Amino acid sequence: MILKVLTKSDRASSPPQGFVTVYEFSLRAGLRFPPSPELIDVLAICGVSLAQLSYRAMSIIMGLIVLF
């Protein structure tokens, strides 16, 4: 896994090719790396990236994954 710190010209909402961007609150909501296959499936079905989820949405999704 390669970690990259964003520069001033980079935006979390548009990650560089081959990278995934996340916010600190996603980690606080329970996101761990590598992301679970269930989370990847949910994101693919919804057509969103990790950076687009709010804290509440991330908490709910991670809670549902753990519950099921």
PDB file of N, H, CA, C and O in Angstrom:
ATOM      1  N   MET A   1       0.851  -1.169   0.000  1.00  0.00           N
ATOM      2  CA  MET A   1       0.000   0.000   0.000  1.00  0.00           C
ATOM      3  C   MET A   1       0.897   1.231   0.000  1.00  0.00           C
ATOM      4  O   MET A   1       1.877   1.301   0.742  1.00  0.00           O
ATOM      5  N   ILE A   2       0.553   2.188  -0.831  1.00  0.00           N
ATOM      6  H   ILE A   2      -0.242   2.132  -1.433  1.00  0.00           H
ATOM      7  CA  ILE A   2       1.301   3.437  -0.931  1.00  0.00           C
ATOM      8  C   ILE A   2       0.411   4.562  -0.414  1.00  0.00           C
ATOM      9  O   ILE A   2      -0.720   4.729  -0.870  1.00  0.00           O
ATOM     10  N   LEU A   3       0.926   5.326   0.533  1.00  0.00           N
ATOM     11  H   LEU A   3       1.845   5.190   0.903  1.00  0.00           H
ATOM     12  CA  LEU A   3       0.199   6.490   1.043  1.00  0.00           C
ATOM     13  C   LEU A   3       0.790   7.734   0.423  1.00  0.00           C
ATOM     14  O   LEU A   3       2.008   7.841   0.282  1.00  0.00           O
ATOM     15  N   LYS A   4      -0.053   8.669   0.054  1.00  0.00           N
ATOM     16  H   LYS A   4      -1.042   8.582   0.169  1.00  0.00           H
ATOM     17  CA  LYS A   4       0.384   9.917  -0.568  1.00  0.00           C
ATOM     18  C   LYS A   4      -0.333  11.078   0.108  1.00  0.00           C
ATOM     19  O   LYS A   4      -1.552  11.052   0.274  1.00  0.00           O
ATOM     20  N   VAL A   5       0.420  12.081   0.492  1.00  0.00           N
ATOM     21  H   VAL A   5       1.411  12.102   0.357  1.00  0.00           H
ATOM     22  CA  VAL A   5      -0.159  13.286   1.075  1.00  0.00           C
ATOM     23  C   VAL A   5      -0.528  14.221  -0.066  1.00  0.00           C
ATOM     24  O   VAL A   5       0.272  14.462  -0.969  1.00  0.00           O
ATOM     25  N   LEU A   6      -1.748  14.744  -0.015  1.00  0.00           N
ATOM     26  H   LEU A   6      -2.398  14.549   0.719  1.00  0.00           H
ATOM     27  CA  LEU A   6      -2.204  15.637  -1.070  1.00  0.00           C
ATOM     28  C   LEU A   6      -1.412  16.936  -1.091  1.00  0.00           C
ATOM     29  O   LEU A   6      -1.010  17.451  -0.047  1.00  0.00           O
ATOM     30  N   THR A   7      -1.195  17.453  -2.283  1.00  0.00           N
ATOM     31  H   THR A   7      -1.521  17.034  -3.130  1.00  0.00           H
ATOM     32  CA  THR A   7      -0.584  18.768  -2.439  1.00  0.00           C
ATOM     33  C   THR A   7      -1.707  19.795  -2.543  1.00  0.00           C
ATOM     34  O   THR A   7      -2.882  19.427  -2.555  1.00  0.00           O
ATOM     35  N   LYS A   8      -1.362  21.063  -2.617  1.00  0.00           N
ATOM     36  H   LYS A   8      -0.408  21.361  -2.607  1.00  0.00           H
ATOM     37  CA  LYS A   8      -2.385  22.113  -2.684  1.00  0.00           C
ATOM     38  C   LYS A   8      -3.227  22.011  -3.948  1.00  0.00           C
ATOM     39  O   LYS A   8      -4.386  22.426  -3.950  1.00  0.00           O
ATOM     40  N   SER A   9      -2.665  21.468  -5.022  1.00  0.00           N
ATOM     41  H   SER A   9      -1.723  21.131  -5.021  1.00  0.00           H
ATOM     42  CA  SER A   9      -3.413  21.365  -6.276  1.00  0.00           C
ATOM     43  C   SER A   9      -4.298  20.114  -6.330  1.00  0.00           C
ATOM     44  O   SER A   9      -5.193  20.038  -7.172  1.00  0.00           O
ATOM     45  N   ASP A  10      -4.065  19.136  -5.451  1.00  0.00           N
ATOM     46  H   ASP A  10      -3.337  19.198  -4.767  1.00  0.00           H
ATOM     47  CA  ASP A  10      -4.861  17.907  -5.426  1.00  0.00           C
ATOM     48  C   ASP A  10      -6.163  18.138  -4.666  1.00  0.00           C
ATOM     49  O   ASP A  10      -6.234  18.970  -3.762  1.00  0.00           O
ATOM     50  N   ARG A  11      -7.183  17.390  -5.049  1.00  0.00           N
ATOM     51  H   ARG A  11      -7.125  16.713  -5.783  1.00  0.00           H
ATOM     52  CA  ARG A  11      -8.476  17.457  -4.376  1.00  0.00           C
ATOM     53  C   ARG A  11      -8.899  16.051  -3.984  1.00  0.00           C
ATOM     54  O   ARG A  11      -8.752  15.113  -4.768  1.00  0.00           O
ATOM     55  N   ALA A  12      -9.419  15.903  -2.788  1.00  0.00           N
ATOM     56  H   ALA A  12      -9.539  16.665  -2.151  1.00  0.00           H
ATOM     57  CA  ALA A  12      -9.850  14.596  -2.308  1.00  0.00           C
ATOM     58  C   ALA A  12     -11.033  14.073  -3.119  1.00  0.00           C
ATOM     59  O   ALA A  12     -11.213  12.861  -3.238  1.00  0.00           O
ATOM     60  N   SER A  13     -11.827  14.959  -3.665  1.00  0.00           N
ATOM     61  H   SER A  13     -11.681  15.943  -3.568  1.00  0.00           H
ATOM     62  CA  SER A  13     -12.998  14.536  -4.431  1.00  0.00           C
ATOM     63  C   SER A  13     -12.642  13.988  -5.809  1.00  0.00           C
ATOM     64  O   SER A  13     -13.481  13.357  -6.452  1.00  0.00           O
ATOM     65  N   SER A  14     -11.418  14.217  -6.272  1.00  0.00           N
ATOM     66  H   SER A  14     -10.737  14.730  -5.750  1.00  0.00           H
ATOM     67  CA  SER A  14     -10.983  13.664  -7.556  1.00  0.00           C
ATOM     68  C   SER A  14      -9.593  13.048  -7.377  1.00  0.00           C
ATOM     69  O   SER A  14      -8.576  13.690  -7.641  1.00  0.00           O
ATOM     70  N   PRO A  15      -9.571  11.793  -6.925  1.00  0.00           N
ATOM     71  CA  PRO A  15      -8.282  11.146  -6.639  1.00  0.00           C
ATOM     72  C   PRO A  15      -7.466  10.899  -7.908  1.00  0.00           C
ATOM     73  O   PRO A  15      -8.032  10.721  -8.987  1.00  0.00           O
ATOM     74  N   PRO A  16      -6.138  10.890  -7.781  1.00  0.00           N
ATOM     75  CA  PRO A  16      -5.301  10.541  -8.930  1.00  0.00           C
ATOM     76  C   PRO A  16      -5.594   9.109  -9.371  1.00  0.00           C
ATOM     77  O   PRO A  16      -6.065   8.291  -8.580  1.00  0.00           O
ATOM     78  N   GLN A  17      -5.315   8.817 -10.627  1.00  0.00           N
ATOM     79  H   GLN A  17      -4.933   9.481 -11.269  1.00  0.00           H
ATOM     80  CA  GLN A  17      -5.560   7.477 -11.164  1.00  0.00           C
ATOM     81  C   GLN A  17      -4.861   6.420 -10.310  1.00  0.00           C
ATOM     82  O   GLN A  17      -3.663   6.524 -10.047  1.00  0.00           O
ATOM     83  N   GLY A  18      -5.601   5.417  -9.884  1.00  0.00           N
ATOM     84  H   GLY A  18      -6.574   5.333 -10.099  1.00  0.00           H
ATOM     85  CA  GLY A  18      -5.037   4.328  -9.099  1.00  0.00           C
ATOM     86  C   GLY A  18      -4.998   4.569  -7.600  1.00  0.00           C
ATOM     87  O   GLY A  18      -4.541   3.705  -6.852  1.00  0.00           O
ATOM     88  N   PHE A  19      -5.474   5.741  -7.138  1.00  0.00           N
ATOM     89  H   PHE A  19      -5.845   6.443  -7.746  1.00  0.00           H
ATOM     90  CA  PHE A  19      -5.478   6.061  -5.714  1.00  0.00           C
ATOM     91  C   PHE A  19      -6.904   6.202  -5.202  1.00  0.00           C
ATOM     92  O   PHE A  19      -7.826   6.451  -5.979  1.00  0.00           O
ATOM     93  N   VAL A  20      -7.085   6.043  -3.903  1.00  0.00           N
ATOM     94  H   VAL A  20      -6.336   5.841  -3.272  1.00  0.00           H
ATOM     95  CA  VAL A  20      -8.356   6.260  -3.232  1.00  0.00           C
ATOM     96  C   VAL A  20      -8.114   7.319  -2.176  1.00  0.00           C
ATOM     97  O   VAL A  20      -7.134   7.238  -1.434  1.00  0.00           O
ATOM     98  N   THR A  21      -8.987   8.312  -2.094  1.00  0.00           N
ATOM     99  H   THR A  21      -9.783   8.378  -2.697  1.00  0.00           H
ATOM    100  CA  THR A  21      -8.842   9.344  -1.078  1.00  0.00           C
ATOM    101  C   THR A  21      -9.875   9.127   0.024  1.00  0.00           C
ATOM    102  O   THR A  21     -11.005   8.717  -0.240  1.00  0.00           O
ATOM    103  N   VAL A  22      -9.474   9.406   1.248  1.00  0.00           N
ATOM    104  H   VAL A  22      -8.556   9.739   1.462  1.00  0.00           H
ATOM    105  CA  VAL A  22     -10.379   9.312   2.387  1.00  0.00           C
ATOM    106  C   VAL A  22     -10.129  10.503   3.308  1.00  0.00           C
ATOM    107  O   VAL A  22      -9.053  11.102   3.310  1.00  0.00           O
ATOM    108  N   TYR A  23     -11.137  10.818   4.073  1.00  0.00           N
ATOM    109  H   TYR A  23     -12.011  10.332   4.072  1.00  0.00           H
ATOM    110  CA  TYR A  23     -11.017  11.868   5.067  1.00  0.00           C
ATOM    111  C   TYR A  23     -10.783  11.242   6.433  1.00  0.00           C
ATOM    112  O   TYR A  23     -11.049  10.058   6.641  1.00  0.00           O
ATOM    113  N   GLU A  24     -10.288  12.040   7.352  1.00  0.00           N
ATOM    114  H   GLU A  24     -10.072  13.002   7.184  1.00  0.00           H
ATOM    115  CA  GLU A  24     -10.012  11.563   8.704  1.00  0.00           C
ATOM    116  C   GLU A  24     -11.265  11.012   9.372  1.00  0.00           C
ATOM    117  O   GLU A  24     -11.197  10.013  10.089  1.00  0.00           O
ATOM    118  N   PHE A  25     -12.411  11.657   9.142  1.00  0.00           N
ATOM    119  H   PHE A  25     -12.466  12.468   8.560  1.00  0.00           H
ATOM    120  CA  PHE A  25     -13.631  11.196   9.809  1.00  0.00           C
ATOM    121  C   PHE A  25     -14.024   9.797   9.356  1.00  0.00           C
ATOM    122  O   PHE A  25     -14.690   9.079  10.102  1.00  0.00           O
ATOM    123  N   SER A  26     -13.626   9.391   8.145  1.00  0.00           N
ATOM    124  H   SER A  26     -13.085   9.974   7.540  1.00  0.00           H
ATOM    125  CA  SER A  26     -13.920   8.030   7.693  1.00  0.00           C
ATOM    126  C   SER A  26     -13.196   7.012   8.559  1.00  0.00           C
ATOM    127  O   SER A  26     -13.742   5.955   8.873  1.00  0.00           O
ATOM    128  N   LEU A  27     -11.975   7.331   8.941  1.00  0.00           N
ATOM    129  H   LEU A  27     -11.532   8.190   8.686  1.00  0.00           H
ATOM    130  CA  LEU A  27     -11.218   6.445   9.812  1.00  0.00           C
ATOM    131  C   LEU A  27     -11.832   6.407  11.203  1.00  0.00           C
ATOM    132  O   LEU A  27     -11.858   5.359  11.848  1.00  0.00           O
ATOM    133  N   ARG A  28     -12.325   7.549  11.663  1.00  0.00           N
ATOM    134  H   ARG A  28     -12.303   8.400  11.139  1.00  0.00           H
ATOM    135  CA  ARG A  28     -12.984   7.600  12.969  1.00  0.00           C
ATOM    136  C   ARG A  28     -14.302   6.833  12.965  1.00  0.00           C
ATOM    137  O   ARG A  28     -14.741   6.341  14.005  1.00  0.00           O
ATOM    138  N   ALA A  29     -14.943   6.731  11.777  1.00  0.00           N
ATOM    139  H   ALA A  29     -14.587   7.132  10.933  1.00  0.00           H
ATOM    140  CA  ALA A  29     -16.225   6.028  11.664  1.00  0.00           C
ATOM    141  C   ALA A  29     -16.047   4.511  11.598  1.00  0.00           C
ATOM    142  O   ALA A  29     -17.030   3.771  11.646  1.00  0.00           O
ATOM    143  N   GLY A  30     -14.806   4.043  11.488  1.00  0.00           N
ATOM    144  H   GLY A  30     -14.008   4.644  11.449  1.00  0.00           H
ATOM    145  CA  GLY A  30     -14.582   2.602  11.497  1.00  0.00           C
ATOM    146  C   GLY A  30     -13.946   2.042  10.246  1.00  0.00           C
ATOM    147  O   GLY A  30     -13.744   0.831  10.155  1.00  0.00           O
ATOM    148  N   LEU A  31     -13.625   2.878   9.282  1.00  0.00           N
ATOM    149  H   LEU A  31     -13.789   3.862   9.356  1.00  0.00           H
ATOM    150  CA  LEU A  31     -12.991   2.395   8.059  1.00  0.00           C
ATOM    151  C   LEU A  31     -11.577   1.918   8.363  1.00  0.00           C
ATOM    152  O   LEU A  31     -10.806   2.622   9.015  1.00  0.00           O
ATOM    153  N   ARG A  32     -11.243   0.740   7.897  1.00  0.00           N
ATOM    154  H   ARG A  32     -11.869   0.168   7.367  1.00  0.00           H
ATOM    155  CA  ARG A  32      -9.901   0.186   8.055  1.00  0.00           C
ATOM    156  C   ARG A  32      -9.392  -0.257   6.696  1.00  0.00           C
ATOM    157  O   ARG A  32     -10.179  -0.511   5.784  1.00  0.00           O
ATOM    158  N   PHE A  33      -8.091  -0.349   6.560  1.00  0.00           N
ATOM    159  H   PHE A  33      -7.452  -0.143   7.300  1.00  0.00           H
ATOM    160  CA  PHE A  33      -7.497  -0.754   5.287  1.00  0.00           C
ATOM    161  C   PHE A  33      -6.865  -2.110   5.394  1.00  0.00           C
ATOM    162  O   PHE A  33      -6.276  -2.417   6.431  1.00  0.00           O
ATOM    163  N   PRO A  34      -6.950  -2.928   4.395  1.00  0.00           N
ATOM    164  CA  PRO A  34      -7.712  -2.681   3.164  1.00  0.00           C
ATOM    165  C   PRO A  34      -9.204  -2.713   3.446  1.00  0.00           C
ATOM    166  O   PRO A  34      -9.652  -3.424   4.345  1.00  0.00           O
ATOM    167  N   PRO A  35      -9.983  -1.941   2.679  1.00  0.00           N
ATOM    168  CA  PRO A  35     -11.428  -1.923   2.898  1.00  0.00           C
ATOM    169  C   PRO A  35     -12.024  -3.317   2.688  1.00  0.00           C
ATOM    170  O   PRO A  35     -11.528  -4.100   1.878  1.00  0.00           O
ATOM    171  N   SER A  36     -13.075  -3.608   3.416  1.00  0.00           N
ATOM    172  H   SER A  36     -13.478  -2.972   4.075  1.00  0.00           H
ATOM    173  CA  SER A  36     -13.712  -4.920   3.295  1.00  0.00           C
ATOM    174  C   SER A  36     -14.354  -5.053   1.908  1.00  0.00           C
ATOM    175  O   SER A  36     -14.802  -4.065   1.328  1.00  0.00           O
ATOM    176  N   PRO A  37     -14.392  -6.271   1.391  1.00  0.00           N
ATOM    177  CA  PRO A  37     -15.041  -6.485   0.089  1.00  0.00           C
ATOM    178  C   PRO A  37     -16.505  -6.046   0.088  1.00  0.00           C
ATOM    179  O   PRO A  37     -17.022  -5.598  -0.935  1.00  0.00           O
ATOM    180  N   GLU A  38     -17.168  -6.176   1.233  1.00  0.00           N
ATOM    181  H   GLU A  38     -16.748  -6.540   2.064  1.00  0.00           H
ATOM    182  CA  GLU A  38     -18.566  -5.745   1.323  1.00  0.00           C
ATOM    183  C   GLU A  38     -18.692  -4.241   1.120  1.00  0.00           C
ATOM    184  O   GLU A  38     -19.618  -3.779   0.453  1.00  0.00           O
ATOM    185  N   LEU A  39     -17.762  -3.473   1.694  1.00  0.00           N
ATOM    186  H   LEU A  39     -17.010  -3.849   2.236  1.00  0.00           H
ATOM    187  CA  LEU A  39     -17.789  -2.018   1.528  1.00  0.00           C
ATOM    188  C   LEU A  39     -17.545  -1.655   0.065  1.00  0.00           C
ATOM    189  O   LEU A  39     -18.215  -0.774  -0.474  1.00  0.00           O
ATOM    190  N   ILE A  40     -16.608  -2.314  -0.570  1.00  0.00           N
ATOM    191  H   ILE A  40     -16.064  -3.030  -0.133  1.00  0.00           H
ATOM    192  CA  ILE A  40     -16.324  -2.052  -1.985  1.00  0.00           C
ATOM    193  C   ILE A  40     -17.555  -2.348  -2.828  1.00  0.00           C
ATOM    194  O   ILE A  40     -17.866  -1.602  -3.757  1.00  0.00           O
ATOM    195  N   ASP A  41     -18.266  -3.447  -2.508  1.00  0.00           N
ATOM    196  H   ASP A  41     -18.014  -4.052  -1.753  1.00  0.00           H
ATOM    197  CA  ASP A  41     -19.489  -3.792  -3.240  1.00  0.00           C
ATOM    198  C   ASP A  41     -20.562  -2.723  -3.068  1.00  0.00           C
ATOM    199  O   ASP A  41     -21.203  -2.327  -4.041  1.00  0.00           O
ATOM    200  N   VAL A  42     -20.762  -2.253  -1.836  1.00  0.00           N
ATOM    201  H   VAL A  42     -20.241  -2.575  -1.045  1.00  0.00           H
ATOM    202  CA  VAL A  42     -21.765  -1.218  -1.566  1.00  0.00           C
ATOM    203  C   VAL A  42     -21.427   0.060  -2.338  1.00  0.00           C
ATOM    204  O   VAL A  42     -22.308   0.673  -2.941  1.00  0.00           O
ATOM    205  N   LEU A  43     -20.164   0.456  -2.320  1.00  0.00           N
ATOM    206  H   LEU A  43     -19.448  -0.042  -1.830  1.00  0.00           H
ATOM    207  CA  LEU A  43     -19.753   1.673  -3.030  1.00  0.00           C
ATOM    208  C   LEU A  43     -19.945   1.518  -4.537  1.00  0.00           C
ATOM    209  O   LEU A  43     -20.388   2.452  -5.206  1.00  0.00           O
ATOM    210  N   ALA A  44     -19.613   0.343  -5.073  1.00  0.00           N
ATOM    211  H   ALA A  44     -19.254  -0.416  -4.530  1.00  0.00           H
ATOM    212  CA  ALA A  44     -19.768   0.105  -6.509  1.00  0.00           C
ATOM    213  C   ALA A  44     -21.238   0.129  -6.913  1.00  0.00           C
ATOM    214  O   ALA A  44     -21.585   0.697  -7.949  1.00  0.00           O
ATOM    215  N   ILE A  45     -22.107  -0.483  -6.106  1.00  0.00           N
ATOM    216  H   ILE A  45     -21.825  -0.945  -5.265  1.00  0.00           H
ATOM    217  CA  ILE A  45     -23.537  -0.497  -6.412  1.00  0.00           C
ATOM    218  C   ILE A  45     -24.109   0.915  -6.389  1.00  0.00           C
ATOM    219  O   ILE A  45     -24.927   1.276  -7.235  1.00  0.00           O
ATOM    220  N   CYS A  46     -23.671   1.718  -5.405  1.00  0.00           N
ATOM    221  H   CYS A  46     -23.007   1.425  -4.717  1.00  0.00           H
ATOM    222  CA  CYS A  46     -24.170   3.092  -5.265  1.00  0.00           C
ATOM    223  C   CYS A  46     -23.484   4.065  -6.219  1.00  0.00           C
ATOM    224  O   CYS A  46     -23.982   5.169  -6.444  1.00  0.00           O
ATOM    225  N   GLY A  47     -22.348   3.664  -6.780  1.00  0.00           N
ATOM    226  H   GLY A  47     -21.943   2.768  -6.598  1.00  0.00           H
ATOM    227  CA  GLY A  47     -21.621   4.535  -7.710  1.00  0.00           C
ATOM    228  C   GLY A  47     -20.963   5.724  -7.032  1.00  0.00           C
ATOM    229  O   GLY A  47     -20.893   6.809  -7.610  1.00  0.00           O
ATOM    230  N   VAL A  48     -20.479   5.528  -5.810  1.00  0.00           N
ATOM    231  H   VAL A  48     -20.535   4.647  -5.341  1.00  0.00           H
ATOM    232  CA  VAL A  48     -19.815   6.607  -5.085  1.00  0.00           C
ATOM    233  C   VAL A  48     -18.422   6.167  -4.643  1.00  0.00           C
ATOM    234  O   VAL A  48     -18.109   4.977  -4.628  1.00  0.00           O
ATOM    235  N   SER A  49     -17.597   7.138  -4.286  1.00  0.00           N
ATOM    236  H   SER A  49     -17.851   8.106  -4.298  1.00  0.00           H
ATOM    237  CA  SER A  49     -16.269   6.836  -3.769  1.00  0.00           C
ATOM    238  C   SER A  49     -16.262   7.043  -2.262  1.00  0.00           C
ATOM    239  O   SER A  49     -17.197   7.611  -1.697  1.00  0.00           O
ATOM    240  N   LEU A  50     -15.206   6.580  -1.622  1.00  0.00           N
ATOM    241  H   LEU A  50     -14.446   6.118  -2.080  1.00  0.00           H
ATOM    242  CA  LEU A  50     -15.084   6.750  -0.170  1.00  0.00           C
ATOM    243  C   LEU A  50     -15.128   8.220   0.230  1.00  0.00           C
ATOM    244  O   LEU A  50     -15.706   8.564   1.261  1.00  0.00           O
ATOM    245  N   ALA A  51     -14.530   9.078  -0.567  1.00  0.00           N
ATOM    246  H   ALA A  51     -14.061   8.799  -1.405  1.00  0.00           H
ATOM    247  CA  ALA A  51     -14.453  10.500  -0.227  1.00  0.00           C
ATOM    248  C   ALA A  51     -15.808  11.192  -0.272  1.00  0.00           C
ATOM    249  O   ALA A  51     -15.958  12.281   0.283  1.00  0.00           O
ATOM    250  N   GLN A  52     -16.801  10.584  -0.922  1.00  0.00           N
ATOM    251  H   GLN A  52     -16.680   9.699  -1.373  1.00  0.00           H
ATOM    252  CA  GLN A  52     -18.106  11.211  -1.045  1.00  0.00           C
ATOM    253  C   GLN A  52     -19.036  10.923   0.129  1.00  0.00           C
ATOM    254  O   GLN A  52     -20.088  11.551   0.249  1.00  0.00           O
ATOM    255  N   LEU A  53     -18.667   9.993   0.988  1.00  0.00           N
ATOM    256  H   LEU A  53     -17.813   9.483   0.891  1.00  0.00           H
ATOM    257  CA  LEU A  53     -19.539   9.625   2.099  1.00  0.00           C
ATOM    258  C   LEU A  53     -19.334  10.546   3.293  1.00  0.00           C
ATOM    259  O   LEU A  53     -18.203  10.897   3.630  1.00  0.00           O
ATOM    260  N   SER A  54     -20.422  10.929   3.924  1.00  0.00           N
ATOM    261  H   SER A  54     -21.340  10.644   3.650  1.00  0.00           H
ATOM    262  CA  SER A  54     -20.342  11.728   5.141  1.00  0.00           C
ATOM    263  C   SER A  54     -20.010  10.822   6.324  1.00  0.00           C
ATOM    264  O   SER A  54     -20.035   9.598   6.197  1.00  0.00           O
ATOM    265  N   TYR A  55     -19.704  11.413   7.456  1.00  0.00           N
ATOM    266  H   TYR A  55     -19.684  12.407   7.559  1.00  0.00           H
ATOM    267  CA  TYR A  55     -19.398  10.649   8.662  1.00  0.00           C
ATOM    268  C   TYR A  55     -20.567   9.739   9.025  1.00  0.00           C
ATOM    269  O   TYR A  55     -20.373   8.564   9.336  1.00  0.00           O
ATOM    270  N   ARG A  56     -21.762  10.278   8.985  1.00  0.00           N
ATOM    271  H   ARG A  56     -21.920  11.233   8.733  1.00  0.00           H
ATOM    272  CA  ARG A  56     -22.949   9.506   9.360  1.00  0.00           C
ATOM    273  C   ARG A  56     -23.160   8.342   8.388  1.00  0.00           C
ATOM    274  O   ARG A  56     -23.439   7.223   8.818  1.00  0.00           O
ATOM    275  N   ALA A  57     -23.030   8.593   7.098  1.00  0.00           N
ATOM    276  H   ALA A  57     -22.802   9.502   6.749  1.00  0.00           H
ATOM    277  CA  ALA A  57     -23.202   7.523   6.108  1.00  0.00           C
ATOM    278  C   ALA A  57     -22.152   6.435   6.296  1.00  0.00           C
ATOM    279  O   ALA A  57     -22.466   5.247   6.223  1.00  0.00           O
ATOM    280  N   MET A  58     -20.903   6.838   6.539  1.00  0.00           N
ATOM    281  H   MET A  58     -20.648   7.803   6.598  1.00  0.00           H
ATOM    282  CA  MET A  58     -19.830   5.861   6.744  1.00  0.00           C
ATOM    283  C   MET A  58     -20.108   5.041   7.999  1.00  0.00           C
ATOM    284  O   MET A  58     -19.907   3.827   7.997  1.00  0.00           O
ATOM    285  N   SER A  59     -20.568   5.687   9.069  1.00  0.00           N
ATOM    286  H   SER A  59     -20.731   6.674   9.070  1.00  0.00           H
ATOM    287  CA  SER A  59     -20.878   4.978  10.306  1.00  0.00           C
ATOM    288  C   SER A  59     -21.996   3.964  10.103  1.00  0.00           C
ATOM    289  O   SER A  59     -21.919   2.843  10.606  1.00  0.00           O
ATOM    290  N   ILE A  60     -23.029   4.351   9.371  1.00  0.00           N
ATOM    291  H   ILE A  60     -23.091   5.262   8.962  1.00  0.00           H
ATOM    292  CA  ILE A  60     -24.155   3.453   9.125  1.00  0.00           C
ATOM    293  C   ILE A  60     -23.725   2.271   8.273  1.00  0.00           C
ATOM    294  O   ILE A  60     -24.061   1.131   8.592  1.00  0.00           O
ATOM    295  N   ILE A  61     -22.992   2.520   7.199  1.00  0.00           N
ATOM    296  H   ILE A  61     -22.719   3.446   6.940  1.00  0.00           H
ATOM    297  CA  ILE A  61     -22.548   1.430   6.327  1.00  0.00           C
ATOM    298  C   ILE A  61     -21.645   0.466   7.074  1.00  0.00           C
ATOM    299  O   ILE A  61     -21.812  -0.749   6.961  1.00  0.00           O
ATOM    300  N   MET A  62     -20.684   0.990   7.840  1.00  0.00           N
ATOM    301  H   MET A  62     -20.548   1.976   7.931  1.00  0.00           H
ATOM    302  CA  MET A  62     -19.780   0.110   8.578  1.00  0.00           C
ATOM    303  C   MET A  62     -20.547  -0.683   9.647  1.00  0.00           C
ATOM    304  O   MET A  62     -20.240  -1.851   9.886  1.00  0.00           O
ATOM    305  N   GLY A  63     -21.533  -0.062  10.282  1.00  0.00           N
ATOM    306  H   GLY A  63     -21.783   0.886  10.087  1.00  0.00           H
ATOM    307  CA  GLY A  63     -22.347  -0.764  11.273  1.00  0.00           C
ATOM    308  C   GLY A  63     -23.165  -1.876  10.644  1.00  0.00           C
ATOM    309  O   GLY A  63     -23.278  -2.960  11.216  1.00  0.00           O
ATOM    310  N   LEU A  64     -23.739  -1.621   9.470  1.00  0.00           N
ATOM    311  H   LEU A  64     -23.647  -0.740   9.005  1.00  0.00           H
ATOM    312  CA  LEU A  64     -24.505  -2.654   8.789  1.00  0.00           C
ATOM    313  C   LEU A  64     -23.634  -3.812   8.333  1.00  0.00           C
ATOM    314  O   LEU A  64     -24.053  -4.968   8.395  1.00  0.00           O
ATOM    315  N   ILE A  65     -22.420  -3.508   7.875  1.00  0.00           N
ATOM    316  H   ILE A  65     -22.080  -2.569   7.825  1.00  0.00           H
ATOM    317  CA  ILE A  65     -21.501  -4.570   7.470  1.00  0.00           C
ATOM    318  C   ILE A  65     -21.162  -5.454   8.655  1.00  0.00           C
ATOM    319  O   ILE A  65     -21.146  -6.678   8.533  1.00  0.00           O
ATOM    320  N   VAL A  66     -20.890  -4.843   9.803  1.00  0.00           N
ATOM    321  H   VAL A  66     -20.902  -3.848   9.902  1.00  0.00           H
ATOM    322  CA  VAL A  66     -20.573  -5.623  11.002  1.00  0.00           C
ATOM    323  C   VAL A  66     -21.789  -6.430  11.446  1.00  0.00           C
ATOM    324  O   VAL A  66     -21.648  -7.582  11.855  1.00  0.00           O
ATOM    325  N   LEU A  67     -22.987  -5.837  11.371  1.00  0.00           N
ATOM    326  H   LEU A  67     -23.102  -4.901  11.039  1.00  0.00           H
ATOM    327  CA  LEU A  67     -24.203  -6.514  11.805  1.00  0.00           C
ATOM    328  C   LEU A  67     -24.506  -7.749  10.958  1.00  0.00           C
ATOM    329  O   LEU A  67     -24.893  -8.794  11.482  1.00  0.00           O
ATOM    330  N   PHE A  68     -24.326  -7.616   9.651  1.00  0.00           N
ATOM    331  H   PHE A  68     -24.012  -6.767   9.225  1.00  0.00           H
ATOM    332  CA  PHE A  68     -24.649  -8.734   8.763  1.00  0.00           C
ATOM    333  C   PHE A  68     -23.478  -9.646   8.603  1.00  0.00           C
ATOM    334  O   PHE A  68     -23.566 -10.645   7.889  1.00  0.00           O
TER     335      PHE A  68
END
